[in-house]
Amino acid sequence: MTNGHLAVPTATARDLVQRGRAHAEAMRRHRARIAEALNAPSGEVSDGLSDRDRSQMISMLRRLADEVQGAIVRHLDRTQAERPSLARAVGRGLAGDEPGDPYGRLLDSGMLRDFELIEQVEQRRIEDRLERALKRHELGEPRDAAAGSHADALFAILQAAGPAVVEGLNAYLVRRARRVDTYDNPTIDAADLDPALVRRLYWGLAATLRRAMLADRSVDETDIDNALEAAVVEALAAQAERAGPDAGCRRFIEATAAAGLLSPDLVVGLLRAGEVPLFVAALARLGGLRVGLVRRLVFEPGGEGLAALARSVGLSLGHFSVIARLTRLARYATLNGAREELAAAERVFAQLGTGEAARVLAYWRRNPGYLEALWRSEPRLGQPCSA
């Protein structure tokens, strides 16, 4: 008792960091199971993924493999024109390629055991699930038909905010249109990935292409190595000129911040409108954090990290409750199934003082290399988690 009132238990920054590390270790084990599922022969039962989720992730990875191999081969074409024997090696190496062969090479490269790749593809799948769930949720809300959708109402306000905001919004909408294929399934391409991961993808696929090209023994191995190395370097340089991951979102969010529009209400409005990438980018901007870290906090089970983030950037309990409730739709078919998780997240929000919240935020803002080193230095946990 304190002054006749029940004392509210407090949560500390240390508690939340330790819980976050435990969550990260659990997610790492989960991604290991996903890796096993993706590398398992077709039709083999796995506890890592449902059949539908496995199929969806493989579809995204197939498209990504097609993109990367296609870029390497296009840059090889320049060398082929000057070296007929090399052109023959490329032709024989790719002769009879079926639509799924680039994915097979991705599998052979070992990249389907790269946890960062698995995490980013899985997050894209979960993001797509949340976007669709938010649309269904909105359809079930009582709402004046004349008011239009949440997205219509929000974009009407933003389009009146000035040319910089409109330009940023249009850049985002163009990029958003490419996030699904012709069958409305989620996609991911190299421009969505972190540059270091993109480099590993290109070099990994180049190594498997090399094995195919070496089948032509009339071509010197050094010539093949020289040509492949040059092709990948050129392809990566061209890739780097494209907009990086989250560039469209960042451009829009920076424009809204400059216009004085970035607020808790806008953050919630973006989520209600089903614009999940913009919602994540807005939260990241408010907290001065990396988008990848915030995406992880939004999608991880439990919601404790999301509660700490919301508290640290000054969101009210009302704002946080809406965000927590809607983001649970990514993992639960109905909100009834998320009641215990929501209650626990709201308790963390209530128990975390502003000072402790600021300490958590400061920890998250540290250099990811340093955070990884801290993580590796603790043998009990033993695995990095630096977002």
C-alpha positions as CSV (number, residue, x, y, z in Angstrom):
1,M,0.0,0.0,0.0
2,T,1.1,3.5,-0.8
3,N,-1.0,6.4,0.5
4,G,-4.0,4.1,0.7
5,H,-3.5,2.8,-2.9
6,L,-2.2,-0.4,-4.2
7,A,1.4,0.0,-5.4
8,V,1.9,-0.7,-9.1
9,P,4.8,-3.1,-9.7
10,T,7.6,-1.6,-11.7
11,A,9.4,-3.0,-14.7
12,T,13.1,-2.1,-15.2
13,A,15.1,-1.6,-18.3
14,R,17.3,-4.6,-17.3
15,D,14.2,-6.8,-17.0
16,L,13.0,-5.8,-20.4
17,V,16.4,-6.2,-22.1
18,Q,16.7,-9.7,-20.6
19,R,13.1,-10.6,-21.7
20,G,13.9,-9.3,-25.1
21,R,17.0,-11.5,-25.3
22,A,15.0,-14.5,-24.3
23,H,12.4,-13.7,-27.0
24,A,15.2,-13.3,-29.5
25,E,16.7,-16.7,-28.6
26,A,13.3,-18.3,-28.9
27,M,12.8,-16.7,-32.3
28,R,16.3,-17.9,-33.4
29,R,15.2,-21.5,-32.5
30,H,12.0,-20.9,-34.5
31,R,14.0,-19.7,-37.5
32,A,16.2,-22.8,-37.3
33,R,13.0,-24.9,-37.6
34,I,11.9,-22.8,-40.5
35,A,15.4,-23.4,-42.2
36,E,14.9,-27.2,-41.7
37,A,11.4,-26.9,-43.2
38,L,12.6,-25.0,-46.2
39,N,15.5,-27.4,-46.8
40,A,13.4,-30.5,-46.3
41,P,12.3,-32.5,-49.4
42,S,9.0,-31.5,-50.8
43,G,6.1,-33.2,-49.0
44,E,8.1,-34.0,-45.9
45,V,6.2,-33.0,-42.7
46,S,7.8,-30.3,-40.6
47,D,6.9,-28.6,-37.4
48,G,8.6,-25.4,-38.5
49,L,6.0,-24.1,-40.9
50,S,2.5,-25.0,-42.0
51,D,2.2,-26.3,-45.6
52,R,0.6,-23.0,-46.6
53,D,3.3,-20.8,-45.0
54,R,6.1,-23.0,-46.4
55,S,4.6,-22.7,-49.9
56,Q,4.3,-18.9,-49.6
57,M,7.9,-18.5,-48.4
58,I,9.3,-20.8,-51.1
59,S,7.3,-18.8,-53.7
60,M,8.9,-15.5,-52.5
61,L,12.4,-17.2,-52.5
62,R,11.9,-18.6,-56.0
63,R,11.2,-15.1,-57.3
64,L,14.2,-13.7,-55.5
65,A,16.5,-16.4,-56.9
66,D,15.2,-15.7,-60.4
67,E,15.9,-12.0,-59.9
68,V,19.5,-12.5,-58.6
69,Q,20.5,-15.1,-61.1
70,G,19.0,-13.1,-64.0
71,A,21.0,-10.0,-62.9
72,I,24.3,-12.1,-62.8
73,V,23.6,-13.7,-66.2
74,R,22.8,-10.3,-67.8
75,H,26.1,-8.9,-66.7
76,L,27.9,-12.0,-67.9
77,D,26.5,-11.3,-71.4
78,R,29.0,-8.5,-71.9
79,T,31.9,-10.9,-71.4
80,Q,30.3,-13.6,-73.5
81,A,30.3,-11.3,-76.6
82,E,34.1,-11.1,-76.4
83,R,34.8,-14.7,-75.4
84,P,32.8,-17.3,-77.5
85,S,34.1,-20.2,-75.3
86,L,32.8,-18.5,-72.2
87,A,29.4,-17.9,-73.9
88,R,29.3,-21.6,-74.6
89,A,30.1,-22.5,-71.0
90,V,27.3,-20.2,-69.8
91,G,24.9,-21.6,-72.4
92,R,25.7,-25.2,-71.4
93,G,25.6,-24.4,-67.7
94,L,22.1,-23.0,-68.0
95,A,20.9,-25.3,-70.8
96,G,17.7,-27.0,-70.0
97,D,17.1,-24.7,-67.0
98,E,13.6,-25.2,-65.7
99,P,11.7,-22.4,-63.9
100,G,12.7,-23.7,-60.5
101,D,16.4,-24.1,-61.2
102,P,17.5,-20.8,-59.8
103,Y,15.7,-21.7,-56.5
104,G,17.6,-25.0,-56.6
105,R,20.8,-23.1,-56.9
106,L,19.8,-20.9,-54.0
107,L,19.2,-24.1,-52.0
108,D,22.6,-25.5,-53.0
109,S,24.3,-22.3,-52.0
110,G,23.3,-22.8,-48.3
111,M,21.5,-19.4,-48.2
112,L,18.3,-21.1,-47.0
113,R,20.1,-21.5,-43.7
114,D,20.9,-17.8,-43.5
115,F,18.9,-16.7,-40.5
116,E,18.8,-13.1,-41.7
117,L,17.3,-14.1,-45.0
118,I,14.8,-16.4,-43.3
119,E,13.8,-13.6,-40.9
120,Q,13.3,-11.0,-43.6
121,V,11.2,-13.3,-45.8
122,E,9.2,-14.5,-42.8
123,Q,8.6,-10.9,-41.7
124,R,7.3,-10.1,-45.2
125,R,4.9,-13.0,-45.0
126,I,3.7,-11.9,-41.5
127,E,3.4,-8.3,-42.7
128,D,1.2,-9.4,-45.6
129,R,-0.9,-11.4,-43.3
130,L,-1.4,-8.4,-41.0
131,E,-2.3,-6.1,-43.9
132,R,-5.0,-8.5,-45.0
133,A,-6.3,-9.0,-41.5
134,L,-6.5,-5.2,-41.0
135,K,-8.6,-5.0,-44.1
136,R,-11.0,-7.7,-42.9
137,H,-11.1,-6.1,-39.5
138,E,-12.0,-2.7,-41.0
139,L,-14.8,-4.3,-43.0
140,G,-16.2,-5.6,-39.7
141,E,-16.2,-2.2,-38.0
142,P,-19.3,0.0,-37.9
143,R,-18.4,2.9,-40.1
144,D,-20.2,5.6,-42.2
145,A,-19.9,4.4,-45.8
146,A,-19.7,8.0,-47.0
147,A,-16.5,8.4,-45.0
148,G,-14.7,5.8,-47.1
149,S,-11.9,3.6,-45.7
150,H,-9.4,4.5,-43.1
151,A,-6.8,4.7,-45.9
152,D,-9.0,7.0,-48.0
153,A,-9.6,9.3,-45.1
154,L,-5.9,9.4,-44.1
155,F,-4.5,9.9,-47.6
156,A,-7.0,12.7,-48.2
157,I,-5.6,14.6,-45.3
158,L,-2.0,13.9,-46.3
159,Q,-2.5,15.0,-49.9
160,A,-3.4,18.4,-48.6
161,A,-0.2,18.7,-46.6
162,G,2.0,20.0,-49.4
163,P,4.0,18.8,-52.4
164,A,6.8,17.1,-50.4
165,V,4.4,14.9,-48.5
166,V,2.5,14.1,-51.7
167,E,5.7,13.2,-53.5
168,G,6.8,11.0,-50.7
169,L,3.4,9.3,-50.6
170,N,3.4,8.7,-54.3
171,A,6.9,7.1,-54.1
172,Y,5.7,4.8,-51.4
173,L,2.6,3.8,-53.3
174,V,4.6,3.0,-56.5
175,R,6.8,0.7,-54.4
176,R,3.8,-0.8,-52.6
177,A,2.2,-1.9,-55.9
178,R,5.3,-4.2,-56.5
179,R,4.9,-6.0,-53.2
180,V,2.5,-8.6,-54.5
181,D,2.5,-10.7,-57.7
182,T,-0.2,-11.0,-60.4
183,Y,-1.9,-13.6,-58.1
184,D,-1.9,-11.1,-55.2
185,N,0.7,-13.2,-53.3
186,P,3.4,-11.4,-51.3
187,T,6.8,-10.9,-52.9
188,I,10.2,-9.8,-51.8
189,D,13.0,-8.6,-54.0
190,A,16.7,-7.6,-53.5
191,A,15.8,-4.0,-53.0
192,D,13.9,-5.0,-49.9
193,L,16.9,-6.6,-48.3
194,D,19.8,-5.2,-46.3
195,P,22.9,-4.6,-48.5
196,A,25.1,-7.1,-46.7
197,L,22.5,-9.8,-47.2
198,V,22.1,-8.9,-50.9
199,R,25.9,-9.4,-51.3
200,R,25.8,-12.8,-49.7
201,L,22.9,-13.8,-52.0
202,Y,24.8,-12.7,-55.2
203,W,28.0,-14.4,-54.3
204,G,26.2,-17.6,-53.1
205,L,24.3,-17.9,-56.4
206,A,27.5,-17.1,-58.4
207,A,29.3,-20.0,-56.7
208,T,26.5,-22.4,-57.8
209,L,26.5,-21.0,-61.3
210,R,30.3,-21.6,-61.4
211,R,29.8,-25.3,-60.7
212,A,27.3,-25.5,-63.6
213,M,29.6,-23.6,-66.0
214,L,32.6,-25.9,-65.1
215,A,30.7,-28.7,-66.8
216,D,32.2,-27.4,-70.0
217,R,35.8,-28.5,-69.6
218,S,37.0,-26.6,-72.7
219,V,36.9,-23.3,-70.7
220,D,39.7,-22.4,-68.3
221,E,38.6,-22.3,-64.7
222,T,40.3,-18.9,-64.2
223,D,38.4,-17.4,-67.1
224,I,35.1,-18.5,-65.5
225,D,36.2,-17.1,-62.1
226,N,37.2,-13.8,-63.7
227,A,34.0,-13.5,-65.6
228,L,31.7,-14.4,-62.7
229,E,33.6,-12.1,-60.3
230,A,33.3,-9.1,-62.6
231,A,29.7,-9.9,-63.4
232,V,28.7,-10.0,-59.7
233,V,30.7,-6.8,-58.9
234,E,28.8,-5.0,-61.7
235,A,25.5,-6.4,-60.8
236,L,25.9,-5.4,-57.1
237,A,26.9,-1.9,-58.2
238,A,23.8,-1.6,-60.3
239,Q,21.7,-3.0,-57.4
240,A,23.2,-0.4,-55.0
241,E,21.9,2.4,-57.3
242,R,18.4,1.2,-56.7
243,A,16.4,2.6,-53.8
244,G,17.5,0.7,-50.6
245,P,15.2,-1.1,-48.2
246,D,12.4,1.0,-46.8
247,A,13.5,4.0,-48.9
248,G,10.0,4.9,-50.1
249,C,8.7,4.7,-46.5
250,R,11.5,6.8,-45.1
251,R,11.1,9.5,-47.8
252,F,7.4,9.8,-46.9
253,I,7.9,9.8,-43.1
254,E,10.7,12.4,-43.3
255,A,8.3,14.6,-45.4
256,T,5.5,14.2,-42.8
257,A,7.9,15.0,-40.0
258,A,9.2,18.1,-41.7
259,A,5.6,19.2,-42.2
260,G,4.9,18.7,-38.5
261,L,2.5,15.9,-39.1
262,L,4.3,13.0,-37.4
263,S,2.4,12.3,-34.3
264,P,0.9,9.3,-32.3
265,D,-2.4,9.9,-34.0
266,L,-0.7,9.5,-37.4
267,V,1.1,6.3,-36.3
268,V,-2.2,4.8,-35.2
269,G,-3.9,6.1,-38.4
270,L,-1.3,4.4,-40.6
271,L,-1.8,1.1,-38.9
272,R,-5.6,1.3,-39.0
273,A,-5.3,2.1,-42.7
274,G,-3.4,-1.2,-43.2
275,E,-0.2,0.6,-44.3
276,V,2.1,-1.5,-42.2
277,P,5.5,-0.5,-43.7
278,L,4.6,3.2,-43.1
279,F,3.4,2.4,-39.6
280,V,6.7,0.7,-38.8
281,A,8.8,3.5,-40.4
282,A,6.8,6.1,-38.4
283,L,7.5,4.3,-35.1
284,A,11.1,4.0,-36.0
285,R,11.4,7.7,-36.8
286,L,9.7,8.7,-33.5
287,G,12.2,6.5,-31.6
288,G,15.3,7.2,-33.6
289,L,15.7,3.5,-34.2
290,R,16.5,1.2,-37.1
291,V,13.5,0.1,-39.1
292,G,14.6,-3.5,-38.9
293,L,14.6,-3.5,-35.1
294,V,11.2,-1.9,-34.9
295,R,9.8,-4.4,-37.4
296,R,11.1,-7.2,-35.1
297,L,9.5,-5.6,-32.1
298,V,6.1,-5.2,-33.9
299,F,6.0,-8.8,-35.1
300,E,7.5,-10.7,-32.2
301,P,5.2,-12.6,-29.9
302,G,4.4,-11.2,-26.5
303,G,4.3,-7.5,-27.3
304,E,6.5,-6.5,-24.4
305,G,9.1,-4.9,-26.6
306,L,6.4,-3.0,-28.4
307,A,5.1,-1.8,-25.1
308,A,8.5,-0.5,-24.1
309,L,8.9,1.3,-27.4
310,A,5.5,2.9,-27.2
311,R,6.2,4.1,-23.6
312,S,9.6,5.4,-24.6
313,V,8.3,7.5,-27.5
314,G,5.5,9.0,-25.4
315,L,2.5,7.2,-26.7
316,S,-0.5,7.1,-24.4
317,L,-2.0,3.9,-23.1
318,G,-5.0,4.5,-25.4
319,H,-2.7,4.7,-28.5
320,F,-0.7,1.7,-27.3
321,S,-3.8,-0.4,-26.7
322,V,-5.0,0.2,-30.2
323,I,-1.6,-0.7,-31.7
324,A,-1.2,-3.8,-29.6
325,R,-4.6,-5.0,-30.4
326,L,-4.3,-4.5,-34.2
327,T,-0.8,-5.9,-34.5
328,R,-1.9,-9.1,-32.7
329,L,-4.0,-9.8,-35.9
330,A,-0.7,-10.9,-37.5
331,R,-0.6,-14.0,-35.4
332,Y,-4.2,-14.6,-34.1
333,A,-7.3,-15.3,-36.2
334,T,-9.4,-13.3,-33.7
335,L,-8.5,-10.9,-30.9
336,N,-10.1,-13.2,-28.4
337,G,-7.2,-15.5,-28.7
338,A,-4.8,-12.7,-27.9
339,R,-6.4,-11.6,-24.6
340,E,-3.7,-12.8,-22.3
341,E,-0.9,-11.5,-24.5
342,L,-2.6,-8.1,-24.7
343,A,-3.1,-7.9,-20.9
344,A,0.5,-8.8,-20.3
345,A,1.7,-6.1,-22.8
346,E,-0.5,-3.5,-21.2
347,R,0.9,-4.4,-17.8
348,V,4.4,-3.8,-19.0
349,F,3.3,-0.4,-20.4
350,A,1.8,0.5,-17.1
351,Q,4.7,-0.7,-15.0
352,L,7.5,0.9,-17.0
353,G,8.4,4.4,-15.8
354,T,9.5,7.1,-18.2
355,G,13.1,6.9,-16.9
356,E,13.4,3.1,-17.4
357,A,11.7,3.5,-20.8
358,A,14.3,6.0,-21.8
359,R,17.1,3.5,-20.8
360,V,15.6,0.8,-23.0
361,L,15.4,3.2,-25.9
362,A,19.0,4.2,-25.4
363,Y,20.1,0.6,-25.4
364,W,18.3,-0.1,-28.6
365,R,19.9,3.0,-30.2
366,R,23.4,1.6,-29.6
367,N,25.5,0.4,-32.6
368,P,24.3,-3.0,-33.7
369,G,27.8,-4.3,-33.9
370,Y,28.3,-3.4,-30.2
371,L,25.0,-5.0,-29.2
372,E,26.0,-8.2,-31.1
373,A,29.3,-8.2,-29.2
374,L,27.5,-7.8,-25.9
375,W,25.2,-10.6,-26.9
376,R,28.0,-13.0,-27.8
377,S,29.8,-12.2,-24.5
378,E,27.0,-13.8,-22.5
379,P,27.5,-17.6,-22.8
380,R,24.1,-18.3,-21.2
381,L,22.4,-16.7,-24.2
382,G,25.2,-17.1,-26.7
383,Q,23.6,-15.8,-29.9
384,P,23.6,-12.4,-31.5
385,C,20.5,-10.3,-31.8
386,S,21.3,-6.8,-32.9
387,A,18.6,-6.1,-35.6
